[in-house]
Amino acid sequence: MKSAFLFPGQGSQYVGMLNDLPHDPVVKQILEESSDLLHLPIESLHNDKALSTTKAVQQCLLIASVSTYKVFEKNGLTPSFVAGHSVGAFGAAVASGVLTFEEALKLVSLRGELMERTCDKGFGMAVVLGLDEDRLLEIVTQLFNVDEPVYVSNRNSPTQITLSGSLKGLERVLEYVKKHGAISAHLLNVSTPSHCPLFKNVSEELLVELNKLDLKRPKIPISSNVNSRLLRQADAVKEDLAKSICYPVRWHDAVNLLYETGTRLFIEMPPGDVLSKLANQAFSDVRTMAITKNDIEDCFYVMSN
Amino acid sequence: MVMTNIPKEKRSWTTRLEAKKERLESVKGLVDGVIIPTNRIVDALELLIRPGDRVVLEGNNQKQASFLSQSLVQVDPRKVHDLHMIMSSISRPEHLDIFEEGIARKIDFSYAGPQSLRIAQMIEDGKIELGDLHTYIELYGRLFIDLIPSVALVAADKADRHGNLYTGPNTEETPTLVEAAAFRDGIVIAQVNEIVDELPRVDIPSSWVDFIVVADKPYELEPLFTRDPRHITDIQILQAMMVIRGIYEKHGVKSLNHGIGFNTAAIELLLPTYAASLGLKGKICTNWVLNPHPTLIPAIESGWVESVHCFGGELGMEKYVEARRDIFFTGKDGSLRSNRTLAQLAGQYAVDLFIGSTLQMDGLGNSSTVTKGRVAGYGGAPNMGHDPGGRRHSTEAWYNMMTSDDPLARGKKLVVQVAETFQEANKPVFVESLDAISVKDQAKLAVAPVMIYGEDVTHVVTEEGIAYLYKSDSISERREMIASVAGVTPIGMESNPKTVERLRQQGLIAMPEDLGIRRSDAKRSLLAAKNIDELVQWSGGLYTPPAKFRSW
């Protein structure tokens, strides 16, 4: 049975999350390495205050997912494919051997800083349930206003789609979709309008940094964010990592591609179980596990059988 | 007259045979008679298949030559490349892996539902050269005209030492694929689950087969036609009642095909209950071209069904079919004989009616099941879902479609499209323009992938009512009829109560009330079986559902 490891993005973080990682010397080592690289005690990364910043959230997500991945790797268990949602793609790239952990930590720190710097208050994201991509695109185009721009962003499932842009614009769209077929529509607790053209400069600056690195060829194919293809070349991974922040994440297609390629076991790295739930909803005959919910030993057992 | 242009050198008329002999010779050292050892299959394929060959790989929506497809993906692309694959269904990951590995280059196929995103991406990225999309019959036909295979890789249940094959209940399209290669000096390789001394019966004689190989595990088989009655909704029951009264009874439909939807499963399960209460037994639904649907069991047990000819088998129905030999086509050994080619032909020419569900329909009744960004192909629905111009025999239902008194007037096949006005996510089924048009552009297809053309549709059934499209030749009137059963979709909004009333008076549309159906009567309690367990009970324990359908 083919398997894929999924690396979560922003939204899955919670206070104290780094205390809940598997008890393993490899995890301890990554935590210490992170602390050294960031010149910070780990506790100051995942407390309430720190997690209100995009930068710390992205750092925590990378540390949690990669350290857990290393435990699998140490036990000789590697998946057939990897995929990461938004910032999760950096963790996936580490797992695939394209980036080192240190390179990835620097990149996500920069990414977080740039995102915080680019938009002032008044921007964010929302999620709409119950309308499909076409309908939502139609509505957003119809209500578009240059001063309060809103874009359709992440396709998490055929009917769970996010919007990114100005808060005022988002509120206007939310009000409209609630009256026109959406089952639910609300603002997300995110202060950055990720995955839309407003972050073009972040993408460009990330690319400059990525170009300085010697990226390795993926050892494990990566299902990508921007065009949901299986990436097998370093350059393609670089492009996806840089571009993703100003393009929608086509998550549903990325997972659907893994399914069509034969993946029937999805294991979600910590924190959270958002991605395994989405996989479960989309495909009735897959098995999903999340380290946050399942014992890691159980995941070892399922993978080795 | 004097022949002046006599060639000097004598032309060979047996080049194909000589080439075949040469290939057969090349594997002499590794085969044992007609048997390729399981662990040498990749070596054998590297010798027997040559670059640029046309290769038929058996994979349809049920049976898969999975051992051979998994072996083909392991051949060395330096030895075997640029293959032109011909497949009725692209269903397994390795079916497309062979393109990514550089082993194959071009594809002609019918159906790609389980790989529809990946193939769309590969077409867009230029990683696969698309021949064309076909219906089953078209693709089988082209195997004998301009897609004649050099090699056929197929699956059978059992073989004997001579290479005779038993394909049993899942004979499906194997004989057709083998015939196209075998009688044109192509090479036929069959994977089998086992080699036995004596076969239950011979479905394909050894003289059509070059090699057999015992697969490492039995071929893949999907229980595609099993519908758990638990998931049938009240709306589907209402639609089933309308179809029974407003179409089957009204036109005297005796021979038919059903799709795999829950809509048609509901009809099958209403025959012994609702339809029986209308006194229709023996008057409708007697002769079928249909897979052995478990949901047909109650109708068979209640004496509704005279005959069923099958495209393929269905997992778990083997013993039931054997025990109902009067109904199904069976061999001397007692097991089902299916044949997809003949069943498709029968479904095209010999039945009164085809009924299927659709995901999208435009104002003129053109319908499609495509989704943007996906290339799923057709399968067999368009073969059966059209009015075949070559039909000359008349039946009551066919004759009943005649609307003119022209001396040359003829009847029509009934083509029924069933749909609820909205899909999930508030997506209207009735739309101004089909997504098929954008798929055409994205996948660079020659024509938009329309499943059933409006001109062939005789009836549209929604939860609102039935539109009797066959009664009108006027495009504007047909559009009005569709709009009046299209609910509050964009197309439906064109309609108004006055038009609806007029069309009802003219008998061009019918609401449930007009058919004597009370909406409140459409309840699950009408189903002859409400779950899989009750189907097993109806079958007297002969039906043994696959594990995933068992709740006990």
Contacts between the chains, C-beta under 8 A, distances in Angstrom:
chain1	res1	chain2	res2	distance
A	2	B	93	7.9
A	130	B	425	5.8
A	130	B	426	6.3
A	131	B	425	6.2
A	131	B	426	6.3
A	132	B	425	4.8
A	132	B	426	8.0
A	132	B	427	5.7
A	134	B	372	7.2
A	135	B	425	7.8
A	135	B	426	7.2
A	135	B	427	7.2
A	158	B	425	6.5
A	159	B	424	7.1
A	159	B	425	4.2
A	181	B	426	3.8
A	228	B	117	7.9
A	228	B	121	7.6
A	229	B	121	6.3
A	229	B	125	7.5
A	253	B	117	6.3
A	253	B	373	7.2
A	256	B	117	5.2
A	257	B	117	5.9
A	257	B	118	6.2
A	257	B	121	7.4
A	260	B	93	6.7
A	260	B	114	6.9
A	260	B	115	5.2
A	260	B	116	7.8
A	260	B	117	5.8
A	260	B	118	4.6
A	261	B	93	5.1
A	261	B	118	7.0
A	262	B	92	7.8
A	262	B	93	3.9
A	285	B	548	7.8
